[in-house]
């Protein structure tokens, strides 16, 4: 994977990291399956993968259109987050239970930081 960094620069480093984390997840699932019953929601994984791909294409095209201006980075981030959340909502991948879990995590995070 490190070979991607010199060849593609920052994009190569990002791809290398994403591939490494994907491989680590796969290895974790395979090895932990021997100890515990691991079940993954394949439909949710596929939908979130598709949403991630569409989000990446959207942000990449917006960045390309605006000549990759660093000053627009906050807008690229906001566009990516909104696109991803919108796609998760439209595909019904993000459920009310998930939203409640996120709210509870946020509350727990705030209380532990004070």
Residue pairs with C-beta under 8 A, 6 or more apart in sequence:
1 16
1 19
1 20
2 16
4 12
4 13
4 15
4 16
5 12
5 13
5 16
6 12
8 15
29 38
29 40
32 38
43 93
44 93
47 88
47 91
47 93
48 88
48 93
50 87
50 91
51 83
51 84
51 87
51 88
51 91
51 93
52 84
54 83
54 87
55 80
55 83
55 84
55 87
56 80
58 79
58 80
58 83
59 76
59 79
59 80
59 83
62 75
62 76
62 79
63 72
63 76
66 72
85 94
88 94
